[in-house]
Amino acid sequence: MDHRAVYVGMDLGTFKTAVATAHGVREVIPTAIGKPKDHVARTLLGRDTVFGADLTEHRLALDIIRPFEKGALKYLDGKDVKFDAAKVAAHKDAARQVVEHAVAITRPPKGLPIFGVIGAPSRASIASKSVILEAASTTFDAVLIVSEPFSIAYGCNKLSDALVVDIGAGTIDLCPLRGTLPTDDEQVTIPLGGDFVDEHLEALLRQAHPEAQFSRAMLREIKERHGGVIDTNERAIVTLPCRGKPTQLDVTGVVREACRRILNPIIEGIRDLIARHDPEFQPRLLANILLGGGGSQIKGLDRALEEGLREYGQAKVKRVPDPVYAGAIGALKLAMGLPGSQWEKLSTAKGQSYFAGPETLMFPQAPKVEVSLRAAA
């Protein structure tokens, strides 16, 4: 590690962005920006762009842009989510501002180059990664894009005989670890996640309690507090306005049903991924499955996955200790482990696309720079 540089690890999530720095700062912010709806809102807020907790505090006065909503820009193409050119441009600008703000709130020492590693979904396309690089180009002097689940594994020292399942708001990413950087073909990205659960929870709750009034933020809070996939004696009792009157509602069944919507896709993804590997390696993957991301905190998910995989052998599923910062910490560890000479080469190639791939960093129209896990350890 070069002490004459600032090192940053970032988990650029669909809903939240976590950042960790070598000078000991950790922060998490919404992956969103807010724009005042009109002149009155602009006068009230006193600024053109709003970040962080103010997005919730002043949400009625804001047009909120989540640049990676439904995987837009980060995994899916804009056409897949029916974005026109103007909206794609607005989302790209929002992504840039989120990255800038995330680094700025860590208060990096002035006058030093900023080197960083950012997590992206396992099967993000080159075009999607280029969007992230473009968003980071005004903040970082050099940056690498790595698989989000790989950064989680790296931070947890799970670099061999493990399978990471990273459950985010927009995607669920599965990544096997065998002591080397995984290839794209070895990984799986499922284009659904926490937002998918929220959408089903909203539909189910409106069907069960049509008189209830709620916002998407209220639904997310209910899910985070009561979300689970197995039957328990614990009831999910919430208070929601019904025609303006606060009313207690039992939402146990609808919350559980909504959360279970991601269970089968994860099980099928794990089965598909494991089946691709050497038969001698398959039992070791199955016995060391690591859950990361915000969705990993759904109650009973580890047990339900073990049960769903029973016919394939003895599955063992564990949650990462710190799902909020696990990806950012792993990215930071990787950034700090790369030799300073590698960062200097990346810095001189700024403006070109470069991604961490199997044993190499790829520079279009530039020399390949060899980077091994040993050098990065």
C-alpha positions in Angstrom: 0.0 0.0 0.0 1.3 3.5 -0.9 0.7 5.8 2.0 0.8 8.8 -0.4 -2.6 7.8 -1.8 -6.2 7.6 -0.5 -7.7 4.1 -0.8 -11.5 3.6 -1.1 -13.7 0.5 -1.3 -17.3 1.0 -2.5 -20.3 -1.2 -2.8 -22.4 0.7 -5.3 -25.8 -0.9 -4.6 -29.2 -0.4 -6.2 -30.7 1.0 -3.1 -27.7 1.9 -0.8 -24.1 2.6 -1.4 -21.5 1.7 1.3 -18.0 3.1 1.3 -15.0 2.4 3.4 -11.6 4.1 3.4 -8.1 3.3 4.5 -8.2 6.4 6.8 -10.9 4.6 8.9 -14.1 6.1 7.7 -17.3 4.1 6.9 -20.4 5.6 5.5 -23.6 4.4 3.9 -26.0 6.5 1.8 -29.0 6.0 -0.4 -28.1 5.4 -4.0 -30.2 8.2 -5.1 -30.4 12.0 -5.6 -33.3 14.4 -5.3 -34.0 17.4 -7.5 -36.4 20.2 -6.3 -39.8 19.9 -8.1 -40.2 23.6 -8.6 -39.0 27.0 -7.6 -40.7 26.9 -4.2 -39.0 23.6 -3.4 -35.6 25.0 -4.6 -36.1 28.0 -2.3 -37.0 25.8 0.6 -34.0 23.4 0.2 -31.5 26.0 -0.8 -29.7 23.7 -3.2 -30.1 22.0 -6.6 -29.3 18.4 -5.5 -30.3 16.6 -2.3 -28.6 13.5 -0.8 -28.8 11.2 2.1 -31.3 11.5 4.9 -32.7 14.6 3.3 -34.2 12.5 0.6 -36.7 11.1 3.1 -37.2 14.3 5.0 -38.1 16.3 2.0 -39.4 13.6 -0.4 -42.6 15.4 -1.2 -40.7 18.4 -2.5 -38.3 16.2 -4.6 -38.1 14.3 -7.8 -36.0 11.4 -6.7 -33.7 9.5 -9.1 -32.4 6.1 -8.3 -29.8 5.6 -11.1 -29.6 1.8 -10.7 -33.3 1.2 -10.1 -34.4 -2.2 -11.5 -30.8 -2.7 -12.5 -30.9 0.2 -15.0 -27.4 1.2 -16.1 -25.8 -1.3 -13.8 -27.1 -4.6 -15.2 -29.9 -4.2 -17.6 -29.8 -2.1 -20.8 -31.9 1.1 -20.7 -34.1 -0.3 -23.4 -35.0 -3.3 -21.2 -36.5 -0.9 -18.6 -38.0 1.4 -21.3 -35.7 4.4 -20.6 -35.5 7.0 -23.3 -32.2 8.8 -24.0 -33.0 11.8 -21.7 -33.8 9.5 -18.8 -30.6 7.4 -19.4 -28.6 10.7 -19.4 -30.3 11.8 -16.2 -29.6 8.5 -14.5 -25.9 8.6 -15.6 -25.5 12.0 -14.1 -27.2 10.9 -10.9 -24.8 7.9 -10.7 -21.9 10.3 -11.0 -23.2 12.5 -8.3 -23.8 9.6 -5.9 -20.3 8.4 -6.3 -18.9 11.9 -5.8 -21.0 12.4 -2.7 -20.1 9.0 -1.2 -16.4 9.7 -1.4 -16.8 13.4 -0.4 -18.5 12.5 2.9 -15.5 10.4 3.9 -13.4 13.6 3.8 -10.4 12.2 2.0 -7.1 14.1 2.7 -6.5 16.8 0.1 -3.7 16.7 -2.4 -3.5 12.9 -2.6 -4.6 10.7 -5.5 -7.7 8.6 -4.8 -7.6 4.9 -5.8 -10.6 2.8 -5.5 -12.3 -0.6 -6.1 -16.1 -0.7 -6.9 -18.3 -3.7 -6.8 -20.6 -4.5 -9.8 -23.1 -7.3 -10.4 -21.5 -10.6 -11.4 -22.7 -10.6 -15.0 -22.8 -6.9 -15.7 -22.0 -6.2 -19.3 -19.0 -4.2 -20.5 -21.3 -1.4 -21.3 -22.8 -1.4 -17.8 -19.4 -1.4 -16.2 -18.3 1.4 -18.4 -21.2 3.4 -17.0 -19.9 2.9 -13.5 -16.4 3.8 -14.6 -17.8 7.0 -16.2 -19.6 7.8 -13.0 -16.3 7.3 -11.0 -14.1 9.2 -13.4 -14.5 12.6 -11.8 -13.8 11.3 -8.3 -11.1 8.6 -8.6 -7.7 8.9 -10.1 -7.8 5.2 -10.8 -10.5 2.6 -10.2 -11.2 -1.1 -10.7 -14.5 -2.8 -11.2 -14.9 -6.2 -9.5 -17.7 -8.6 -8.9 -19.8 -7.6 -5.9 -19.9 -11.1 -4.4 -16.2 -11.5 -5.0 -15.5 -8.3 -2.9 -17.6 -9.8 -0.1 -15.7 -13.1 -0.3 -12.4 -11.2 -0.3 -13.3 -9.2 2.8 -14.3 -12.4 4.6 -11.2 -14.3 3.5 -13.3 -16.8 1.7 -11.3 -17.2 -1.5 -11.5 -20.9 -1.9 -14.2 -23.6 -1.7 -17.0 -21.1 -1.2 -20.1 -19.8 -2.9 -21.3 -16.3 -2.3 -24.9 -15.2 -2.7 -25.2 -11.4 -2.7 -28.9 -10.4 -2.4 -29.2 -6.7 -3.3 -32.2 -4.5 -4.1 -31.9 -4.9 -7.9 -30.0 -8.2 -8.5 -29.0 -11.4 -6.8 -25.5 -12.4 -7.6 -23.9 -15.8 -7.2 -20.2 -16.3 -7.3 -18.0 -19.4 -6.7 -14.6 -19.0 -5.2 -11.8 -21.4 -6.1 -8.6 -19.5 -5.2 -8.7 -17.4 -8.4 -10.7 -14.5 -9.8 -13.9 -16.1 -11.2 -14.7 -15.7 -14.9 -18.0 -14.3 -16.1 -19.2 -17.7 -17.2 -18.6 -19.1 -13.7 -21.0 -16.6 -12.2 -24.8 -16.0 -12.2 -26.8 -12.8 -11.9 -30.5 -13.0 -11.3 -32.3 -9.8 -12.3 -34.4 -9.4 -9.2 -33.9 -8.7 -5.5 -35.3 -6.5 -2.7 -37.3 -4.2 -5.1 -38.9 -7.3 -6.5 -40.0 -8.3 -3.0 -41.3 -4.8 -2.4 -43.4 -4.9 -5.5 -45.1 -8.2 -4.6 -45.6 -7.0 -1.0 -47.4 -3.9 -2.2 -49.7 -6.0 -4.5 -50.4 -8.6 -1.8 -51.1 -6.0 0.9 -53.4 -4.0 -1.3 -55.3 -7.2 -2.0 -55.5 -8.3 1.6 -56.2 -4.8 3.0 -57.5 -2.5 0.3 -58.4 0.2 2.8 -54.8 0.5 4.0 -52.7 3.5 3.0 -48.9 3.2 2.7 -45.8 4.3 0.8 -43.0 2.3 -0.7 -40.8 3.5 2.1 -43.3 2.2 4.7 -43.4 -1.2 2.9 -39.6 -1.4 3.0 -39.6 -0.7 6.7 -42.2 -3.5 7.3 -40.1 -5.9 5.2 -36.9 -5.1 7.0 -38.5 -5.5 10.4 -40.7 -8.5 9.8 -39.4 -10.2 6.6 -39.1 -13.9 6.8 -39.6 -17.1 4.7 -40.5 -19.7 7.3 -43.4 -20.2 9.6 -42.8 -18.9 13.2 -44.9 -18.0 16.2 -44.0 -14.4 15.7 -46.7 -12.2 14.2 -46.1 -9.2 12.1 -48.5 -6.5 13.5 -48.2 -3.1 11.9 -50.1 0.2 12.2 -51.2 1.7 9.0 -53.7 4.5 8.3 -57.1 3.2 6.9 -59.0 6.1 5.6 -56.8 8.3 7.8 -57.4 6.4 11.0 -54.3 4.5 12.4 -55.3 0.8 12.4 -53.4 -2.3 13.5 -53.1 -5.0 10.8 -51.7 -8.5 10.8 -49.5 -8.7 7.8 -47.7 -11.9 8.7 -48.9 -14.0 5.8 -48.4 -11.3 3.0 -44.9 -10.4 4.2 -43.8 -14.1 4.3 -45.4 -14.8 0.9 -43.7 -11.7 -0.7 -40.3 -12.7 0.8 -40.6 -16.3 -0.5 -40.8 -15.0 -4.1 -37.0 -14.9 -4.2 -36.5 -18.3 -2.6 -36.9 -20.5 -5.6 -34.9 -18.3 -8.0 -32.0 -18.4 -5.6 -32.2 -22.2 -5.2 -32.4 -22.7 -8.9 -29.4 -20.4 -9.5 -27.3 -22.2 -6.9 -28.2 -25.6 -8.5 -27.4 -24.3 -11.9 -24.1 -22.9 -10.8 -23.0 -25.9 -8.8 -23.8 -28.3 -11.7 -21.3 -26.5 -13.9 -18.4 -27.3 -11.7 -16.2 -30.4 -11.3 -18.0 -33.1 -9.4 -15.3 -33.3 -6.7 -15.7 -29.5 -6.2 -19.5 -29.5 -6.0 -19.9 -30.8 -2.3 -17.4 -28.2 -1.1 -19.3 -25.4 -2.7 -22.6 -26.7 -1.3 -21.1 -26.9 2.2 -19.8 -23.3 2.3 -22.5 -20.9 1.0 -22.2 -17.4 2.2 -25.2 -14.9 2.2 -24.4 -11.2 1.8 -26.3 -8.0 0.9 -29.3 -6.5 2.5 -31.6 -9.4 1.5 -29.5 -11.8 3.5 -31.2 -10.6 6.7 -34.6 -12.1 5.7 -35.4 -14.3 8.7 -35.1 -18.1 8.0 -33.6 -17.6 4.5 -30.4 -19.6 5.4 -32.5 -22.5 6.8 -34.9 -22.4 3.8 -32.1 -22.6 1.3 -30.5 -25.5 3.1 -33.8 -27.3 3.0 -34.3 -26.5 -0.7 -30.9 -27.8 -1.6 -31.2 -31.0 0.5 -31.6 -33.3 -2.5 -28.2 -32.1 -3.8 -26.3 -32.9 -0.6 -25.5 -31.4 2.8 -25.8 -27.7 2.3 -24.5 -25.2 4.8 -25.6 -21.6 4.6 -24.2 -18.7 6.7 -24.7 -15.0 6.7 -21.8 -12.5 6.5 -21.2 -10.8 9.8 -21.8 -7.2 8.5 -24.0 -7.2 5.4 -24.0 -3.4 5.1 -20.3 -2.9 4.8 -19.0 -6.4 3.8 -18.7 -5.5 0.1 -17.1 -2.1 0.7 -14.6 -3.6 3.2 -13.6 -6.3 0.8 -13.2 -3.8 -2.0 -11.0 -1.6 0.3 -8.9 -4.6 1.3 -8.3 -5.4 -2.4 -7.5 -1.8 -3.2 -5.0 -1.6 -0.4 -3.4 -4.9 -1.4 -2.6 -4.0 -5.0 1.0 -2.7 -5.4 1.4 1.0 -5.8 3.0 0.4 -9.2 -0.2 -1.1 -10.5 -2.2 1.9 -9.4 0.2 4.2 -11.1 -0.3 2.3 -14.4 -4.0 2.5 -13.9 -3.8 6.2 -13.2 -1.9 6.9 -16.4 -4.6 5.0 -18.4 -7.4 7.0 -16.8 -10.3 7.5 -19.2 -10.1 4.0 -20.6 -12.2 1.0 -19.5 -10.4 -1.4 -17.1 -11.9 -4.2 -15.2 -10.5 -6.9 -12.9 -10.7 -10.1 -14.8 -9.2 -13.6 -14.3 -5.6 -12.9 -13.3 -5.4 -9.7 -15.4 -6.6 -6.2 -15.6 -7.8 -5.4 -19.1 -6.8 -2.2 -20.9 -8.4 -1.8 -24.3 -5.7 -0.5 -26.7 -3.1 -0.7 -23.9 -0.8 -3.3 -22.4 -2.2 -6.0 -20.1 -1.1 -5.7 -16.5 -0.8 -8.9 -14.7 -2.3 -9.0 -11.2 -2.4 -12.2 -9.2 -4.3 -12.9 -6.0 -1.0 -13.4 -4.3 0.0 -9.9 -5.2 -3.3 -8.6 -3.9 -3.3 -10.5 -0.7 
